[in-house]
Amino acid sequence: MIESGLFYGNKLDEINSEYQIIKSEINKNESLKYRVNGAAEIQNSLSENENLITLFFGRENLYAFNLNKEKLVVDKNNLSKQKVVDLLKKIAPIYAAEYQNSNLYFNQDLFSFNTKAANGFYQKILKPVLSDIPKNNKLIFSLPAELAFVPFEFLVTDFKEEDSPFYYDNKNYLIDDYAISYSPSSSIYVLQKELKIQNEDKVLLVGDPQISDKDFALSYRGGLLEDDSFNSRNIVLFPLRYSKEEIQNLNSLFSNGFTLLSGDATEKNFKENAAQSSIIHLSTHSFLHKNQPLIIFSQNKEEKEDGYLESGEILQLKLNSDLVVLSSCRSGLGVIDAAEGVIGMQKSFFEAGAKSVVVSLWDVNDKYTSLFMQSFYKYISEGFDKSEALQKAKLYFKKNYSANPYYWSAFILSGDISKIQDLKTASSNYLFYVLIGVFLSIALIYFGRKRLSLS
């Protein structure tokens, strides 16, 4: 705000004085995790094509702060908070209802994504902000509470009046032009980016949790939960049909994959292997109970763990992970805090030591999620950074399976977007053994000929 140009004179001096006092106190206190960064400090940490875009509601207007390596640009939009929310509600019924606090399940038909409304939102909110940002740049959004559950990837950048709002194949979406990710704030983005981690380069893949018969049925899609049933921890979840296939296919991409499937996918086994894993992928059930995140693992009566990984337990994991992927329903939802953003699984894994987290914003189709994740990790294994890999996976899915944003825009990336270094892929192992084979063949031919010549 100090460098935004919105304040001047005595008011600017007052704000700057308060800022310096707060910054000094925070830097004195080593127990506080997050440092206060000024614009210049943040710029020094950015790559050439990174743009940190913060949207902020003032009393009457919407402000956009675009910070990149070269400059800070401030845009003032005359739309009020209520007008922005009204524009959002037109995009899909999911935003018309208080969805994150409800038990409603939206399939692709009820999702009813309106491309004309998505274009209207883009034209009035984002187009002025992005007009000077070249395509193929990286966009990292920090959003206000009212927009915290909106994947900007699905915004439509061009709409012809003769088109149907509910025909998706011929539309250009924001994901076609930019790799997109999110962060609670610019300072936290820099913190996650500069976080130093040490791990065993293990890829931990967990899925197909075994569901035991209990006295209460819970649909994995709806997330319907009754307090009385939950207090006894007697829950029945229907199996994820494609979870095992998803884990097995992902494991084939890496030479250092470690899988926990079915009966082995317990909370105890997960905790024992999580700390030193570079990548953690969880294909399981997740939901919110009283706004607290829960991840469900296979039940094992012989273990002291109950099979429900709660936020407090996540915080104690002491991770050293480049990437955590929560391949489950609504894993990105939670309580909205004005200062810290979404307080849910994403924040818990950040606090536990993960550099970046992929979560979902609504109920996801099990089969298509499996296909989507295979594509995402394929691009990760090929050396693309995390935001590029997610962009390419969405474009591939959109082209080859369905252009309906319901299927491809639910998963979003938060935190560090950089490439995962020293990733051990199955192809690199294959190449190694091929080269060894070639070398041995040449050696056998050489010594065979030498023996013949001697004889």
C-alpha positions in Angstrom: 0.0 0.0 0.0 2.9 2.4 0.8 4.3 2.1 -2.8 0.9 2.0 -4.5 0.5 5.8 -5.1 -2.9 5.8 -3.3 -1.6 7.8 -0.3 0.5 10.9 0.1 1.5 13.6 2.5 0.8 13.1 6.2 -1.3 10.0 5.7 1.6 8.3 3.8 4.0 9.2 6.5 1.7 7.8 9.1 1.2 4.5 7.3 5.0 4.2 6.6 5.8 4.9 10.3 3.3 2.2 11.4 4.7 -0.2 8.8 8.3 0.2 10.0 7.3 -0.3 13.7 5.4 -3.5 12.8 8.1 -4.8 10.6 10.8 -4.1 13.3 8.8 -6.0 15.9 8.2 -9.0 13.7 11.8 -9.2 12.7 12.8 -9.1 16.3 10.6 -12.1 17.1 12.2 -15.2 15.7 9.2 -17.3 16.7 7.1 -15.6 14.0 7.4 -17.6 10.7 6.6 -15.0 8.1 8.8 -11.9 7.4 7.3 -8.6 6.2 8.6 -7.9 2.7 8.6 -4.7 0.9 7.9 -4.5 -2.8 11.7 -4.2 -3.7 12.5 -7.3 -1.6 9.8 -9.3 -3.3 10.9 -8.1 -6.8 14.4 -9.4 -6.1 12.9 -12.9 -5.6 10.8 -12.9 -8.7 11.7 -14.5 -12.1 11.4 -12.4 -15.2 8.0 -13.8 -16.3 6.4 -13.9 -12.8 3.5 -11.5 -12.0 2.1 -11.3 -8.5 -1.4 -10.0 -8.8 -3.2 -9.0 -5.6 -6.9 -8.1 -5.7 -8.1 -6.0 -2.8 -11.5 -4.5 -2.0 -11.5 -1.0 -0.7 -14.5 0.7 0.9 -16.1 1.4 -2.5 -13.7 0.1 -5.2 -11.7 -3.0 -6.2 -7.9 -2.5 -6.5 -5.4 -4.7 -8.4 -1.7 -4.6 -7.6 0.5 -6.2 -10.2 4.1 -6.7 -9.0 6.7 -8.1 -11.4 10.4 -7.9 -11.7 10.4 -4.4 -13.2 7.5 -2.5 -11.6 4.5 -2.3 -9.4 1.3 -1.3 -11.3 -1.9 -0.3 -9.4 -5.3 -0.4 -11.1 -8.4 1.0 -9.6 -11.8 -0.5 -10.6 -15.0 1.3 -9.8 -16.9 -1.9 -9.2 -18.0 -2.4 -5.6 -17.6 -5.6 -3.7 -21.3 -6.4 -4.2 -21.2 -5.8 -7.9 -18.2 -8.2 -8.3 -20.0 -10.8 -6.3 -23.1 -10.4 -8.5 -21.0 -10.9 -11.6 -19.5 -14.1 -10.0 -22.9 -15.6 -9.2 -23.8 -15.5 -12.9 -21.0 -17.8 -13.8 -22.3 -21.0 -12.2 -24.9 -22.0 -9.5 -22.0 -23.1 -7.3 -21.3 -19.5 -6.6 -24.9 -18.5 -6.2 -25.3 -20.7 -3.2 -23.1 -20.7 0.0 -21.6 -23.8 -1.4 -18.5 -24.1 0.8 -20.8 -24.3 3.8 -23.3 -26.6 2.3 -23.6 -30.3 1.5 -24.8 -29.8 -2.0 -23.2 -32.0 -4.7 -22.8 -30.4 -8.1 -22.4 -32.7 -11.1 -21.4 -31.4 -14.6 -25.1 -30.6 -15.4 -25.9 -28.8 -12.1 -22.5 -27.0 -12.4 -24.0 -25.3 -15.5 -21.0 -23.1 -16.3 -22.0 -20.0 -18.3 -19.2 -18.9 -20.7 -20.9 -15.6 -21.4 -21.0 -14.7 -17.7 -17.4 -15.9 -17.4 -16.4 -13.6 -20.2 -18.3 -10.7 -18.6 -16.4 -11.2 -15.4 -13.1 -11.3 -17.3 -13.8 -8.2 -19.3 -14.7 -6.1 -16.2 -12.3 -7.5 -13.6 -9.2 -9.0 -15.2 -8.8 -7.7 -18.7 -7.7 -4.2 -17.5 -5.1 -5.8 -15.2 -3.7 -8.2 -17.8 -3.6 -5.9 -20.7 0.2 -5.2 -20.4 1.2 -8.7 -19.4 2.5 -10.8 -22.3 0.9 -14.1 -22.9 2.8 -17.2 -21.6 3.8 -15.2 -18.5 3.1 -16.7 -15.1 0.2 -15.3 -13.1 0.2 -15.8 -9.3 -3.0 -14.5 -7.8 -3.7 -13.4 -4.2 -7.4 -13.1 -3.8 -9.9 -11.5 -1.3 -12.2 -13.8 0.6 -15.1 -13.3 -1.8 -13.0 -14.8 -4.7 -11.0 -17.3 -2.7 -12.8 -20.3 -4.3 -12.7 -19.1 -7.9 -10.2 -20.7 -10.4 -9.5 -17.8 -12.7 -8.3 -20.4 -15.3 -11.9 -20.9 -16.4 -12.6 -17.2 -17.2 -13.4 -16.8 -20.9 -11.3 -14.2 -22.7 -13.5 -14.0 -25.9 -17.2 -14.5 -26.5 -19.2 -14.1 -29.6 -22.9 -13.1 -29.1 -24.1 -15.7 -31.6 -22.5 -18.5 -29.5 -24.3 -20.6 -26.9 -23.2 -19.8 -23.3 -23.2 -23.5 -22.6 -21.1 -24.7 -25.5 -17.5 -25.0 -24.4 -15.4 -26.4 -27.2 -14.8 -23.2 -29.2 -14.0 -20.9 -26.3 -10.7 -19.4 -25.3 -10.0 -19.6 -21.6 -7.5 -17.7 -19.5 -5.6 -21.0 -19.0 -4.9 -21.0 -22.8 -2.8 -17.9 -22.4 -1.1 -18.1 -19.0 0.2 -20.6 -16.4 -1.8 -19.7 -13.3 -1.3 -20.3 -9.6 -2.3 -18.8 -6.2 -0.8 -17.7 -2.9 -2.3 -16.2 0.3 0.0 -13.2 -0.2 3.1 -11.9 -2.0 5.2 -12.4 1.1 4.1 -16.0 1.6 4.8 -16.7 -2.0 8.4 -15.5 -1.6 8.7 -17.5 1.6 7.5 -20.7 -0.1 9.7 -20.1 -3.1 12.9 -19.6 -0.9 12.1 -22.4 1.5 15.1 -24.8 1.7 14.2 -28.4 2.0 16.1 -31.7 2.3 14.5 -35.0 1.5 15.2 -38.5 0.1 13.7 -37.7 -3.3 10.9 -40.2 -2.6 7.6 -40.0 -4.3 4.9 -41.1 -1.8 1.7 -42.3 -3.5 -1.2 -43.2 -1.3 -4.6 -44.4 -2.5 -7.5 -46.8 -2.6 -8.2 -46.7 1.1 -10.1 -49.7 2.4 -13.5 -48.8 3.7 -14.8 -50.9 6.5 -18.5 -51.5 7.3 -19.8 -49.2 10.0 -23.2 -48.1 11.1 -23.4 -44.8 9.1 -23.1 -44.4 5.3 -21.2 -41.4 4.0 -21.1 -40.7 0.3 -17.6 -39.6 -0.7 -19.1 -37.2 -3.2 -21.6 -35.4 -0.9 -19.6 -35.1 2.2 -22.8 -35.5 4.3 -21.9 -35.9 7.9 -23.9 -35.9 11.1 -22.3 -35.0 14.3 -23.7 -37.9 16.4 -22.3 -40.4 13.9 -19.0 -38.6 13.7 -18.5 -38.5 17.4 -18.3 -42.3 17.5 -16.1 -42.2 14.4 -18.3 -44.8 12.7 -18.4 -43.8 9.1 -18.8 -45.7 5.9 -17.3 -44.2 2.8 -17.9 -45.7 -0.7 -14.7 -46.9 -2.4 -13.0 -44.7 -5.0 -13.1 -47.0 -8.0 -10.3 -45.5 -10.0 -7.9 -44.6 -7.1 -5.8 -47.8 -7.2 -5.4 -47.4 -11.0 -4.4 -43.8 -10.5 -1.7 -44.6 -8.0 -0.3 -47.5 -10.1 -0.2 -45.4 -13.3 1.6 -42.5 -11.5 4.1 -44.9 -9.9 5.1 -46.1 -13.4 6.4 -42.5 -14.1 8.9 -42.6 -11.3 11.9 -44.8 -10.4 11.7 -43.8 -6.8 7.9 -44.2 -6.2 6.7 -45.6 -2.9 3.1 -46.8 -2.9 0.7 -47.3 0.0 -2.4 -49.0 -1.4 -5.6 -50.5 0.0 -4.9 -52.0 3.4 -1.4 -50.4 3.5 -2.8 -46.9 3.0 -3.1 -46.3 6.8 -2.5 -43.1 8.7 0.4 -44.7 10.6 2.2 -45.8 7.3 1.6 -42.3 5.8 3.1 -40.5 8.8 6.1 -42.8 8.8 6.9 -42.0 5.2 5.7 -38.4 4.7 8.6 -36.5 6.2 11.3 -37.3 3.7 9.1 -37.5 0.6 9.7 -34.9 -2.2 6.2 -35.5 -3.6 3.2 -36.6 -1.7 0.1 -37.7 -3.6 -3.1 -38.6 -1.7 -5.9 -40.2 -3.7 -8.4 -40.6 -0.9 -11.4 -39.1 0.8 -11.3 -35.6 2.4 -13.9 -33.3 3.8 -14.5 -30.6 6.3 -16.0 -31.2 9.7 -16.9 -28.0 11.6 -14.6 -26.2 9.1 -11.7 -28.4 10.1 -10.0 -30.5 7.3 -10.0 -34.3 7.6 -8.2 -36.8 5.4 -9.4 -40.5 5.6 -7.1 -43.5 5.5 -7.6 -47.2 5.7 -8.8 -48.4 9.1 -6.5 -50.8 11.1 -7.7 -51.8 14.5 -4.2 -52.9 15.5 -2.8 -49.4 15.1 -3.4 -46.6 17.6 -4.1 -44.1 14.8 -7.8 -43.7 14.0 -7.4 -43.2 10.3 -8.5 -39.6 10.3 -5.7 -37.1 9.7 -6.7 -33.8 11.2 -5.2 -30.4 10.8 -3.4 -30.5 14.1 -1.8 -33.8 13.0 -0.8 -32.3 9.6 1.0 -29.5 11.4 3.2 -32.0 13.2 4.3 -33.9 10.1 7.5 -31.8 9.7 7.5 -32.2 5.9 10.3 -31.5 3.4 8.1 -31.7 0.3 8.3 -29.9 -3.0 4.7 -30.8 -3.7 1.6 -32.2 -2.0 -1.3 -33.1 -4.1 -4.7 -33.8 -2.5 -6.6 -35.7 -5.2 -9.9 -35.6 -3.5 -13.2 -33.7 -3.2 -13.3 -30.2 -1.9 -9.8 -30.4 -0.5 -9.3 -26.6 -1.1 -12.2 -25.5 1.0 -12.0 -24.1 4.5 -12.7 -21.0 6.7 -11.8 -17.7 5.1 -9.5 -15.4 7.2 -9.0 -11.9 5.9 -5.3 -11.9 6.8 -4.3 -15.5 6.0 -6.7 -16.6 3.2 -8.3 -20.1 3.3 -7.6 -21.9 6.6 -7.9 -25.5 5.5 -5.7 -28.3 4.3 -3.6 -26.1 2.1 -2.6 -23.9 5.0 -2.0 -26.9 7.2 0.4 -28.5 4.7 2.2 -25.1 4.2 2.7 -24.9 7.9 4.0 -28.5 8.0 6.7 -27.7 5.5 5.4 -28.2 2.0 6.5 -25.7 -0.7 3.4 -26.1 -2.8 0.0 -27.8 -2.6 -2.6 -28.8 -5.2 -6.2 -28.9 -4.0 -9.7 -29.2 -5.5 -12.4 -26.5 -5.2 -15.4 -28.8 -5.7 -16.5 -32.4 -6.0 -14.4 -34.1 -8.6 -15.2 -37.1 -10.9 -13.1 -40.0 -9.8 -12.5 -41.4 -13.3 -11.6 -38.1 -14.9 -9.5 -37.1 -11.9 -7.4 -40.2 -12.4 -6.8 -39.2 -16.1 -6.1 -35.6 -15.2 -3.5 -36.5 -12.6 -1.7 -38.9 -15.0 -1.3 -36.0 -17.4 -0.1 -33.6 -14.7 2.6 -35.9 -13.4 3.7 -36.8 -17.0 4.5 -33.1 -17.5 6.1 -32.9 -14.1 8.3 -35.9 -15.0 9.3 -34.2 -18.3 10.8 -31.3 -16.4 8.2 -28.6 -16.6 7.7 -26.4 -13.5 4.6 -27.0 -11.4 2.4 -24.2 -12.9 3.4 -25.1 -16.5 2.6 -28.8 -15.8 -0.8 -28.0 -14.4 -1.5 -25.6 -17.3 -0.5 -28.3 -19.9 -2.6 -30.9 -18.1 -5.6 -28.7 -18.2 -5.1 -27.9 -21.9 -4.6 -31.6 -22.7 -7.7 -32.6 -20.8 -9.7 -29.8 -22.4 -8.7 -31.0 -25.9 -8.9 -34.8 -25.5 -11.6 -35.4 -22.9 -13.9 -32.5 -22.2 -13.8 -28.7 -22.5 -16.4 -28.3 -19.7 -14.5 -26.4 -16.9 -16.3 -28.6 -14.4 -13.8 -31.4 -15.2 -10.5 -29.6 -15.7 -10.6 -26.4 -13.6 -11.3 -27.8 -10.1 -7.7 -28.4 -9.2 -5.5 -25.4 -8.4 -1.9 -24.9 -7.4 -0.8 -22.7 -4.4 2.7 -21.8 -3.3 6.0 -22.3 -5.1 5.7 -23.0 -8.8 9.3 -23.9 -9.6 10.5 -27.0 -11.3 11.2 -30.0 -9.0 14.9 -30.6 -9.1 16.7 -34.0 -9.3 13.4 -35.9 -10.0 14.1 -39.6 -10.7 11.8 -40.6 -13.5 11.3 -44.1 -14.9 12.5 -42.9 -18.3 15.8 -41.8 -16.9 16.3 -45.2 -15.3 15.3 -46.9 -18.6 17.9 -44.8 -20.5 20.5 -45.7 -17.9 19.9 -49.4 -18.4 19.9 -49.0 -22.2 23.3 -47.3 -22.1 24.6 -50.0 -19.8 23.3 -52.7 -22.2 24.9 -50.9 -25.2 28.2 -50.6 -23.3 28.2 -54.3 -22.4 27.4 -55.3 -25.9 30.3 -53.3 -27.3 32.6 -54.7 -24.7 31.6 -58.3 -25.5 32.1 -57.7 -29.3 35.5 -56.1 -28.7 36.8 -58.8 -26.4 35.3 -61.5 -28.6 37.1 -60.2 -31.7 40.3 -59.7 -29.7 40.2 -63.4 -28.6 39.6 -64.5 -32.2 42.6 -62.5 -33.4 44.8 -64.0 -30.8 43.8 -67.5 -31.6 
